[in-house]
Amino acid sequence: MYKQPSFWLTLIALVVFFAFISYAQKNFDAYIIRIMNVAAIYVILGVSLNLINGFTGQFSLGHAGFMAIGAYASALLYMSPELKAMNFFIKPLIWPLNRIQIPFFPALLIGGLLAAGAGFLVGAPCMRVKGDYLAIVTYGFSEIIRVLFNNLQSVTNGPLGLKGLPTYTNLWWSWGWAVFTVFFIKRLIDSSYGRALKAIRDNEEAAEAMGVDLFYHKTLAFVVGAFFAGIAGGLLGSLVMTIDPNAFNIMLTFQIVLIVLLGGLGSITGTVISGVLIAVLMEWLRIVETPMKIFGITIPGISGMRMLIFSIILMISVLFFRHGILGDREFSWQGVISFFKRRQSNRGG
């Protein structure tokens, strides 16, 4: 069968990209690799939230809660019984979790599926609320999860969290899932389901009049978005080697929403760019929180200054770049080819 040039260009780009990932995993230092892993996790979170907020037109603030479910569920499954006993020294872990240990990949999948189940529970009643009210409901869900995990000491170890988690997350795991997330959601958006989601975003009443099942499609967006958020939570837990309920607070939700808004609601390409950009800036801007000397004058570091700078960036993007970096535009090989053709024709003219 004849394949379009875009197929071969995409295949070549993926081969080159994963060759670079292989080289980076073997040759880059641990600090750079960590930033690259965080960037991939941000891409997963941003693209999955964009499915809900950008393509379906909902306003969810519950991604941190879905992350927490995925992180704890996967960690409790791939941790060894000995490591669990060391963590749960105040109150023992309940049976059978204290005996179970499975490989990292199925643990990630189960964590994602449990998060997807929570996404269904949140998405199902969303038919009754929308806009700001939906944001309040989803944020309340995220806070309920955080409070529950703080108090379920025989399951989550309470505020002590889980320490010394095995480090499974590497560039192959993180960027492999990031590429799969982009591919899956892109295919979903280009399908009839995606067209129905966009119709709901543009006009719910008109979409319903055309026969679109609002309950099914809204819930589908929440379930898919929550699944990938749970996967991202599992990857993050194994990367930082420790998780606790307070790590999944409103500041984490703010970062994910910032990625979506900065990249552009309804733009997968913009979300990928902004996810990488935010991950790099989060590390680079640590200099503003540490003491430094300028012209012989010692300036003390201010804790939390990074988030203030990101708040300013968000305000600027909302005021001057309302549609984000790319708006609702997407990268395409046809666009690249057309760009170079125009350049050549301009030179010839």
C-alpha positions as CSV (number, residue, x, y, z in Angstrom):
1,M,0.0,0.0,0.0
2,Y,1.2,3.5,-0.8
3,K,2.1,5.6,2.2
4,Q,2.0,9.4,2.2
5,P,5.2,11.3,2.6
6,S,4.0,12.5,6.0
7,F,4.0,8.9,7.3
8,W,7.6,8.3,6.3
9,L,8.7,11.7,7.7
10,T,7.0,10.9,11.0
11,L,8.6,7.5,11.1
12,I,12.1,9.0,10.4
13,A,11.5,11.7,13.1
14,L,10.5,9.0,15.7
15,V,13.6,7.0,14.9
16,V,15.9,10.0,15.2
17,F,14.1,11.1,18.4
18,F,14.5,7.7,20.1
19,A,18.1,7.4,19.0
20,F,18.6,10.8,20.7
21,I,16.8,9.4,23.8
22,S,19.1,6.4,23.8
23,Y,22.2,8.6,23.5
24,A,21.0,10.9,26.3
25,Q,20.2,8.1,28.7
26,K,23.8,6.8,28.4
27,N,25.8,10.0,28.1
28,F,23.9,12.9,29.8
29,D,24.5,13.7,33.4
30,A,21.8,12.8,36.0
31,Y,20.6,16.5,36.4
32,I,19.9,16.9,32.7
33,I,18.2,13.5,32.5
34,R,16.0,14.4,35.5
35,I,14.9,17.6,33.7
36,M,14.1,15.7,30.6
37,N,12.1,13.2,32.5
38,V,10.1,15.9,34.2
39,A,9.5,17.5,30.8
40,A,8.0,14.3,29.5
41,I,5.8,13.9,32.5
42,Y,4.6,17.5,32.0
43,V,3.8,16.7,28.4
44,I,1.7,13.8,29.5
45,L,-0.2,15.9,32.0
46,G,-0.6,18.9,29.7
47,V,-1.9,16.9,26.7
48,S,-4.3,14.8,28.8
49,L,-5.7,17.9,30.6
50,N,-6.0,19.7,27.2
51,L,-8.3,16.9,26.1
52,I,-10.7,17.9,28.9
53,N,-10.2,21.7,29.0
54,G,-9.2,22.5,25.4
55,F,-11.0,20.0,23.2
56,T,-14.1,19.3,25.2
57,G,-14.5,22.8,26.6
58,Q,-14.8,21.7,30.3
59,F,-12.8,23.4,33.1
60,S,-11.2,20.7,35.3
61,L,-8.9,21.3,38.2
62,G,-8.7,17.7,39.3
63,H,-5.6,16.4,37.6
64,A,-3.5,16.5,40.8
65,G,-6.0,14.1,42.4
66,F,-5.8,11.7,39.5
67,M,-2.1,11.9,39.7
68,A,-2.1,11.1,43.4
69,I,-4.3,8.0,42.8
70,G,-2.0,6.7,40.0
71,A,1.2,7.5,42.0
72,Y,0.1,5.7,45.2
73,A,-1.6,2.7,43.5
74,S,1.4,1.9,41.3
75,A,3.9,2.5,44.1
76,L,2.0,0.1,46.5
77,L,2.1,-2.5,43.7
78,Y,5.7,-2.4,42.6
79,M,7.3,-1.9,46.1
80,S,8.8,-4.9,47.7
81,P,7.2,-6.3,50.9
82,E,10.4,-5.4,52.8
83,L,10.3,-1.8,51.7
84,K,6.6,-1.6,52.6
85,A,7.4,-2.9,56.1
86,M,10.1,-0.2,56.5
87,N,7.7,2.6,55.4
88,F,4.6,1.4,57.4
89,F,6.3,1.3,60.8
90,I,3.6,3.1,62.7
91,K,0.6,1.3,61.4
92,P,1.0,-1.8,59.2
93,L,-0.2,-1.8,55.6
94,I,-3.4,-3.7,55.0
95,W,-3.5,-7.2,53.5
96,P,-3.0,-8.1,50.6
97,L,-1.1,-4.9,49.7
98,N,1.6,-5.8,52.2
99,R,2.4,-9.0,50.3
100,I,1.9,-8.0,46.6
101,Q,4.7,-7.0,44.3
102,I,4.4,-6.8,40.6
103,P,6.5,-5.4,37.8
104,F,6.6,-1.7,37.1
105,F,4.6,-1.7,33.8
106,P,1.5,-3.5,35.0
107,A,1.6,-1.5,38.2
108,L,1.6,1.7,36.1
109,L,-1.4,0.4,34.1
110,I,-3.4,-0.5,37.2
111,G,-2.6,2.9,38.7
112,G,-3.8,4.6,35.4
113,L,-7.0,2.4,35.4
114,L,-7.8,3.3,39.0
115,A,-7.4,7.0,38.1
116,A,-9.6,6.5,35.1
117,G,-12.3,5.0,37.4
118,A,-12.0,8.1,39.5
119,G,-12.3,10.2,36.4
120,F,-15.6,8.4,35.6
121,L,-16.9,9.2,39.1
122,V,-16.0,12.9,38.5
123,G,-17.1,13.1,34.9
124,A,-20.5,11.4,35.4
125,P,-22.0,14.2,37.5
126,C,-20.4,16.9,35.3
127,M,-23.7,17.0,33.2
128,R,-25.2,19.1,36.0
129,V,-22.4,21.6,36.3
130,K,-20.2,23.5,33.9
131,G,-17.8,26.4,33.8
132,D,-16.6,27.8,37.1
133,Y,-18.9,25.4,39.0
134,L,-17.2,22.4,37.3
135,A,-13.8,23.8,38.3
136,I,-14.9,24.1,41.9
137,V,-16.3,20.5,41.9
138,T,-13.1,19.0,40.3
139,Y,-10.8,21.0,42.6
140,G,-12.9,19.8,45.6
141,F,-12.4,16.2,44.4
142,S,-8.6,16.8,44.3
143,E,-8.6,18.1,47.8
144,I,-10.8,15.3,49.0
145,I,-8.3,12.8,47.6
146,R,-5.4,14.7,49.3
147,V,-7.2,14.7,52.7
148,L,-8.2,11.1,52.4
149,F,-4.6,10.0,51.6
150,N,-3.4,12.1,54.6
151,N,-5.7,10.1,56.9
152,L,-5.7,6.5,55.4
153,Q,-2.6,5.6,57.3
154,S,-3.0,1.8,56.9
155,V,-3.1,2.3,53.1
156,T,-1.1,5.4,52.2
157,N,1.0,5.8,55.3
158,G,-0.7,9.1,56.0
159,P,1.3,12.4,55.9
160,L,4.6,10.4,56.1
161,G,4.1,9.2,52.6
162,L,6.2,6.5,50.8
163,K,10.0,6.8,50.8
164,G,12.8,5.1,49.0
165,L,10.8,4.0,46.0
166,P,12.6,2.1,43.3
167,T,13.8,4.3,40.5
168,Y,12.3,2.7,37.4
169,T,11.5,5.9,35.5
170,N,14.1,6.8,32.9
171,L,14.0,8.6,29.5
172,W,12.6,5.5,27.8
173,W,9.7,5.1,30.2
174,S,8.8,8.8,30.4
175,W,9.2,9.8,26.8
176,G,7.8,6.5,25.5
177,W,4.6,7.3,27.5
178,A,4.7,10.9,26.3
179,V,4.9,9.9,22.7
180,F,2.1,7.3,23.2
181,T,-0.1,10.0,24.9
182,V,0.3,12.4,22.1
183,F,-0.3,9.7,19.5
184,F,-3.4,8.3,21.3
185,I,-5.1,11.7,22.0
186,K,-4.3,12.9,18.4
187,R,-5.9,9.9,17.0
188,L,-8.9,10.3,19.3
189,I,-9.3,14.0,18.3
190,D,-9.1,13.1,14.6
191,S,-11.8,10.4,15.0
192,S,-15.6,10.8,15.2
193,Y,-15.3,11.0,19.0
194,G,-13.0,13.9,18.7
195,R,-15.3,15.8,16.4
196,A,-18.1,15.2,18.9
197,L,-15.9,16.6,21.7
198,K,-15.2,19.7,19.7
199,A,-18.9,20.1,18.9
200,I,-19.7,20.0,22.6
201,R,-17.0,22.6,23.2
202,D,-18.4,24.9,20.6
203,N,-22.1,24.6,21.4
204,E,-23.5,21.9,23.7
205,E,-27.2,22.5,22.7
206,A,-26.4,22.3,19.0
207,A,-24.3,19.2,19.5
208,E,-27.1,17.5,21.5
209,A,-29.6,18.5,18.9
210,M,-27.4,16.7,16.3
211,G,-27.5,13.5,18.3
212,V,-24.2,13.8,20.3
213,D,-24.5,11.9,23.6
214,L,-23.2,14.6,26.0
215,F,-22.9,12.2,29.0
216,Y,-20.9,9.6,27.1
217,H,-18.5,12.0,25.4
218,K,-17.9,14.2,28.4
219,T,-17.3,11.2,30.6
220,L,-15.0,9.7,27.9
221,A,-12.8,12.9,28.0
222,F,-12.5,12.7,31.8
223,V,-11.8,8.9,31.8
224,V,-9.0,9.2,29.2
225,G,-7.5,12.3,30.7
226,A,-7.5,10.8,34.2
227,F,-5.9,7.6,32.9
228,F,-2.9,9.4,31.5
229,A,-2.7,11.6,34.6
230,G,-2.5,8.5,36.7
231,I,0.3,7.2,34.5
232,A,2.1,10.5,34.9
233,G,1.7,10.2,38.7
234,G,3.2,6.8,38.7
235,L,6.2,7.9,36.6
236,L,6.7,11.0,38.8
237,G,6.7,8.9,42.0
238,S,9.3,6.5,40.8
239,L,11.4,9.4,39.5
240,V,11.5,11.4,42.7
241,M,11.6,8.2,44.9
242,T,9.1,9.7,47.4
243,I,5.5,10.7,47.4
244,D,3.3,12.2,50.0
245,P,-0.3,13.7,49.8
246,N,0.8,17.3,50.1
247,A,2.9,17.0,46.9
248,F,-0.4,16.9,45.0
249,N,-1.7,20.3,46.1
250,I,-3.1,23.3,44.3
251,M,0.4,24.5,43.2
252,L,0.8,21.3,41.1
253,T,-2.7,21.9,39.6
254,F,-1.6,25.5,38.8
255,Q,1.4,24.3,36.9
256,I,-0.6,21.9,34.8
257,V,-3.2,24.5,33.9
258,L,-0.4,26.9,33.1
259,I,1.1,24.4,30.6
260,V,-2.3,24.1,28.9
261,L,-3.0,27.8,28.7
262,L,0.5,28.8,27.7
263,G,0.5,26.1,24.9
264,G,-3.0,26.9,23.7
265,L,-6.4,25.4,24.4
266,G,-7.0,22.8,21.7
267,S,-3.4,22.6,20.5
268,I,-1.4,19.4,21.2
269,T,1.7,20.8,19.6
270,G,1.6,24.0,21.8
271,T,1.1,21.9,24.9
272,V,4.1,19.8,24.1
273,I,6.2,22.9,23.6
274,S,5.0,24.6,26.8
275,G,5.4,21.4,28.8
276,V,9.1,21.2,27.9
277,L,9.5,25.0,28.4
278,I,7.9,25.0,31.9
279,A,10.1,22.0,33.0
280,V,13.2,23.8,31.9
281,L,12.2,27.2,33.4
282,M,11.2,25.5,36.7
283,E,14.8,24.4,37.2
284,W,16.5,27.5,35.7
285,L,14.5,29.9,37.8
286,R,15.7,28.3,41.0
287,I,18.4,30.9,41.0
288,V,15.8,33.5,42.1
289,E,15.2,31.4,45.3
290,T,18.9,31.2,46.3
291,P,21.2,34.0,47.6
292,M,23.2,35.6,44.9
293,K,25.6,38.6,44.5
294,I,25.1,41.3,41.9
295,F,27.7,44.1,41.7
296,G,29.0,43.0,45.2
297,I,25.5,43.3,46.7
298,T,24.1,40.1,48.3
299,I,20.5,39.5,47.5
300,P,18.8,36.9,49.6
301,G,16.8,34.2,47.9
302,I,13.0,34.5,48.2
303,S,11.2,31.2,48.6
304,G,8.3,30.8,46.2
305,M,9.6,33.5,43.8
306,R,9.5,31.0,41.0
307,M,5.7,30.6,41.2
308,L,5.3,34.4,41.4
309,I,7.3,34.6,38.1
310,F,5.1,31.9,36.6
311,S,2.0,33.8,37.7
312,I,3.3,36.9,35.9
313,I,3.9,34.8,32.8
314,L,0.4,33.5,33.0
315,M,-1.0,37.0,33.3
316,I,1.0,38.2,30.3
317,S,-0.1,35.2,28.2
318,V,-3.8,35.7,29.1
319,L,-3.6,39.5,28.3
320,F,-1.4,39.5,25.2
321,F,-1.5,35.8,23.9
322,R,-5.0,34.8,24.7
323,H,-4.8,31.7,22.5
324,G,-1.4,30.6,23.8
325,I,1.8,29.9,21.9
326,L,0.0,28.2,18.9
327,G,-3.6,28.9,19.6
328,D,-5.5,25.9,18.2
329,R,-2.9,25.3,15.4
330,E,-1.0,22.0,15.1
331,F,2.3,21.0,13.6
332,S,2.0,19.2,10.3
333,W,4.5,18.0,7.7
334,Q,2.3,19.5,4.9
335,G,2.7,22.9,6.6
336,V,6.5,22.5,6.8
337,I,6.7,21.4,3.1
338,S,4.4,24.3,2.1
339,F,6.6,26.8,4.1
340,F,9.8,25.7,2.3
341,K,8.0,25.8,-1.1
342,R,6.9,29.4,-0.4
343,R,10.5,30.3,0.5
344,Q,11.8,28.8,-2.7
345,S,9.1,30.6,-4.8
346,N,9.9,33.9,-3.1
347,R,13.6,33.5,-3.8
348,G,12.8,32.6,-7.4
349,G,10.5,35.6,-7.8
